[in-house]
Amino acid sequence: MIFLMTILKILAALFIFGIIIMVHEWGHFLVAKWMKVRVNEFAIGMGPKLISWGKGETQYSLRLFPIGGFCAMEGEDDGAPTPAAMGGNADRSEEEHAGDSAGESGSFAEKPVWRRVLIVVAGATMNLVLGFLVLLCTFAFCQKKADNGKVYFNSTTIAELPETSPAYETGLRVGDTVLRVNGKRIATDMDLSMLMQSDEDGVLSMVVRRDGEKLTLPAVQFRLATDEETGTRYLIYDFKVQGVERNVWTTVKQAGKMEYSMTVMVWRSLGDLLSGRYGLNDLSGPVGTVDYIGDAVSQAVSLDGWRTLLTMIALITINVGVFNLLPLPALDGGRLLFLIIEGVTRKRIPAKYEGIVHFIGLLLLFALMIVVTFSDIRKLITG
C-alpha cells in the first residue's frame, strides 16, 4: 500500500510539473502561431520520444526525461544542433521547406526583431500568468475563516504591540505600516517574516508609514532566542498585524502582491547563489522538485494542505518564468539578449555563432542538471 501511494504521489507530481512546463512552451507556441512562424515540434520532456503524433504542420511529443521541454520553430537555431535534433526526428522534408516559399515565410529568423522578442518572452509571461491565477485560487478558496465567518488576509500594518517590548521602546508603534526592512521593500507579510527570520543581531532598520507620512526607524530592536537543537538564533515576534477582509478586490490585490513577493524572492535567491551565500547543495533540480510537490500532494486532504500545494505550484511556475529570463545562453533570456543587441545595432549576429553559443549553453545546463539531480538523489537517500 505504501509503495502504491508513493507511485501515485510521484505520478501526480510529474503531472503537475509537466503542466508547468507545458504552459511555458504553450506561450511560445501560441505567439509563434500568431506571428505566423512555423512550429516544427512541440515537446514536453527531453531525450528520446515516448509518444508522438502529428497535427497540421507540427509534431507533438512526450519525451523520456521530465526536465523541461521545447518549442522547435523553423529557422530558430540555423547552424547549430537544437534540443529537437538532439532528441531525434525533428527534421523537415524538402517538400515541407518548399511549401513555405509559396506564401509568407514561416521562419523565425526572418521575422522582425519585435516579433521575435514577443515569441521569446511569451513562455515566461505565461508562467507568470499561471502563477497569478494559482495564487488567486489560493486566496479565493483556501483560506481559513475567522470566528465571525469572514476571511482576512494578513497586512503589514502593526495591530498589536506591547509597550514593554524592545520594538516599541525603539520606535515602532501600533498603526505603522512597514514599507522596508534593512533597505528591502515589503509588499506582504511573507516578506516581513522572511527578512526578520534572516536577521542575526535582532536590530532592524525599518521604513514605516505613520499617519500618512514616511518615517525611518534606524534601529528597531527585537528579542532573540536560541533553538536548542540547532543552536540557531532567531527573532521573537512581539507584534501582530492587521487583517484585511476578503472581497473580490482584496483577493486580486493580495494575489498580485504575493506574486511580486515571490518574483523578488526568486531574484534574491539567484543573487545569493552567485554571491556564494548558497551552494549547489542548496539547489533543487527536477528530482527534488518532484519530491517536494509529491509531499505537498500527499497532504492535500485539508484546507491547509491545499493552500500549501497551490502556493508551492505558484512558486515553482514563477521560478521557471524568472529563471528562463536570465541572460544566459540557451535560456529565453539569452535569446532575448541577442535580439536586443540586434535591435540596437541594426545588425544581426551570424546565426551560426549564435546557435553555437546557445548549444554550448545547453550542454552546460545539462551538466548542471546532472550535478543537481545527483544531489537531489543523495538527499532523498540520506534524508
VENWOBEL-V270654 format. One record per backbone hydrogen bond with DSSP energy under -1.0 kcal/mol. CO is the residue of the C=O (numbers start at 1). NH is the residue of the N-H. E is the energy in kcal/mol with one decimal. If there is no record, write none. Layout:
co->(CO | CO)
nh->(NH | NH)
e->(E | E)
This chain:
co->(1 | 2 | 3 | 4 | 5 | 6 | 7 | 8 | 9 | 10 | 11 | 12 | 13 | 14 | 15 | 16 | 17 | 18 | 19 | 20 | 21 | 22 | 23 | 24 | 25 | 26 | 27 | 28 | 29 | 30 | 31 | 32 | 33 | 38 | 40 | 41 | 42 | 43 | 44 | 46 | 48 | 51 | 53 | 55 | 58 | 59 | 60 | 61 | 62 | 62 | 65 | 65 | 68 | 70 | 72 | 72 | 73 | 74 | 77 | 82 | 83 | 84 | 93 | 94 | 95 | 100 | 106 | 108 | 112 | 113 | 114 | 115 | 116 | 117 | 121 | 122 | 123 | 124 | 125 | 126 | 127 | 128 | 129 | 130 | 131 | 132 | 133 | 134 | 135 | 136 | 137 | 138 | 146 | 150 | 151 | 153 | 156 | 157 | 158 | 160 | 162 | 165 | 166 | 167 | 168 | 173 | 176 | 177 | 179 | 180 | 181 | 184 | 188 | 189 | 190 | 191 | 192 | 193 | 194 | 202 | 204 | 205 | 206 | 207 | 207 | 208 | 209 | 210 | 213 | 215 | 217 | 220 | 223 | 225 | 227 | 232 | 234 | 240 | 240 | 242 | 244 | 247 | 248 | 249 | 250 | 251 | 252 | 253 | 254 | 255 | 256 | 257 | 258 | 259 | 260 | 261 | 262 | 263 | 264 | 265 | 266 | 267 | 268 | 269 | 270 | 271 | 272 | 272 | 279 | 280 | 285 | 286 | 287 | 288 | 289 | 290 | 291 | 292 | 293 | 294 | 297 | 299 | 302 | 303 | 304 | 305 | 306 | 307 | 308 | 309 | 310 | 311 | 312 | 313 | 314 | 315 | 316 | 317 | 318 | 319 | 320 | 322 | 323 | 324 | 326 | 328 | 331 | 332 | 333 | 334 | 335 | 336 | 337 | 338 | 339 | 340 | 341 | 342 | 350 | 351 | 352 | 353 | 354 | 355 | 356 | 357 | 358 | 359 | 360 | 361 | 362 | 363 | 364 | 365 | 366 | 367 | 368 | 369 | 370 | 371 | 372 | 373 | 374 | 375 | 376 | 377 | 378 | 379)
nh->(5 | 6 | 7 | 8 | 9 | 10 | 11 | 12 | 13 | 14 | 15 | 16 | 17 | 18 | 19 | 20 | 21 | 22 | 23 | 24 | 25 | 26 | 27 | 28 | 29 | 30 | 31 | 32 | 33 | 34 | 35 | 37 | 36 | 74 | 59 | 72 | 61 | 70 | 63 | 65 | 64 | 62 | 60 | 58 | 55 | 42 | 53 | 44 | 50 | 51 | 46 | 67 | 45 | 43 | 40 | 41 | 76 | 108 | 80 | 86 | 87 | 88 | 97 | 98 | 99 | 103 | 38 | 111 | 116 | 117 | 118 | 119 | 120 | 121 | 125 | 126 | 127 | 128 | 129 | 130 | 131 | 132 | 133 | 134 | 135 | 136 | 137 | 138 | 139 | 140 | 141 | 142 | 149 | 146 | 246 | 244 | 178 | 242 | 175 | 240 | 165 | 169 | 170 | 172 | 171 | 176 | 158 | 209 | 186 | 207 | 184 | 181 | 192 | 193 | 194 | 195 | 196 | 197 | 198 | 222 | 220 | 182 | 217 | 179 | 180 | 215 | 177 | 213 | 210 | 208 | 206 | 204 | 236 | 234 | 231 | 227 | 225 | 159 | 160 | 155 | 153 | 251 | 252 | 253 | 254 | 255 | 256 | 257 | 258 | 259 | 260 | 261 | 262 | 263 | 264 | 265 | 266 | 267 | 268 | 269 | 270 | 271 | 272 | 273 | 274 | 275 | 277 | 278 | 282 | 283 | 289 | 290 | 291 | 292 | 293 | 294 | 295 | 296 | 297 | 298 | 300 | 301 | 306 | 307 | 308 | 309 | 310 | 311 | 312 | 313 | 314 | 315 | 316 | 317 | 318 | 319 | 320 | 321 | 322 | 323 | 324 | 325 | 326 | 333 | 328 | 331 | 335 | 336 | 337 | 338 | 339 | 340 | 341 | 342 | 343 | 344 | 345 | 346 | 354 | 355 | 356 | 357 | 358 | 359 | 360 | 361 | 362 | 363 | 364 | 365 | 366 | 367 | 368 | 369 | 370 | 371 | 372 | 373 | 374 | 375 | 376 | 377 | 378 | 379 | 380 | 381 | 382 | 383)
e->(-2.4 | -2.1 | -2.3 | -2.5 | -2.3 | -2.4 | -2.6 | -2.5 | -2.2 | -2.7 | -2.3 | -2.2 | -2.7 | -2.6 | -2.1 | -2.0 | -2.1 | -2.9 | -2.6 | -1.6 | -2.4 | -2.7 | -1.6 | -1.3 | -2.6 | -2.9 | -1.9 | -2.4 | -2.4 | -2.2 | -2.2 | -3.1 | -1.5 | -2.8 | -2.5 | -2.3 | -2.2 | -1.9 | -3.0 | -2.6 | -2.5 | -2.6 | -3.5 | -1.7 | -2.5 | -2.5 | -2.4 | -2.0 | -3.3 | -1.5 | -2.5 | -2.1 | -3.0 | -2.9 | -2.3 | -1.4 | -1.8 | -4.2 | -1.7 | -2.5 | -1.5 | -1.5 | -1.9 | -2.5 | -1.5 | -1.3 | -2.6 | -1.5 | -1.9 | -2.6 | -1.8 | -1.9 | -2.5 | -2.4 | -2.1 | -2.2 | -1.7 | -2.2 | -2.3 | -2.7 | -2.6 | -2.1 | -2.3 | -2.6 | -2.3 | -2.4 | -2.1 | -2.2 | -2.6 | -1.8 | -2.5 | -1.9 | -2.2 | -3.8 | -2.9 | -2.8 | -2.6 | -2.8 | -2.6 | -1.9 | -1.6 | -2.1 | -1.4 | -2.4 | -1.7 | -1.8 | -2.9 | -2.3 | -3.2 | -2.1 | -2.0 | -2.3 | -1.7 | -2.5 | -2.7 | -2.4 | -1.8 | -2.3 | -1.6 | -2.5 | -3.3 | -3.4 | -3.7 | -3.2 | -1.7 | -3.1 | -1.9 | -1.8 | -3.2 | -2.6 | -3.0 | -2.9 | -2.5 | -2.6 | -2.5 | -3.1 | -2.5 | -3.7 | -1.6 | -2.3 | -2.8 | -2.2 | -2.1 | -2.7 | -2.5 | -2.2 | -2.2 | -2.5 | -2.4 | -2.2 | -2.2 | -2.4 | -2.6 | -2.6 | -2.5 | -2.4 | -2.2 | -2.1 | -2.7 | -2.2 | -2.2 | -2.3 | -2.5 | -2.0 | -2.2 | -2.1 | -1.7 | -1.4 | -1.6 | -1.5 | -2.8 | -2.8 | -2.1 | -2.5 | -2.7 | -2.8 | -2.3 | -2.1 | -2.8 | -2.3 | -1.5 | -2.2 | -2.5 | -2.3 | -2.3 | -2.4 | -2.8 | -2.2 | -2.2 | -2.5 | -2.5 | -2.3 | -2.5 | -2.5 | -2.3 | -2.3 | -2.6 | -2.0 | -2.8 | -2.9 | -2.0 | -1.1 | -1.6 | -2.7 | -2.7 | -1.7 | -1.9 | -2.5 | -1.9 | -1.7 | -2.0 | -2.4 | -2.3 | -2.3 | -2.6 | -2.3 | -2.7 | -1.7 | -2.3 | -2.7 | -1.8 | -2.3 | -2.3 | -2.3 | -2.6 | -2.3 | -2.3 | -2.1 | -2.3 | -2.3 | -2.3 | -2.3 | -2.6 | -2.5 | -2.3 | -2.2 | -2.7 | -2.4 | -2.3 | -1.8 | -2.4 | -2.6 | -2.4 | -2.1 | -2.1 | -2.3 | -2.8 | -1.6)
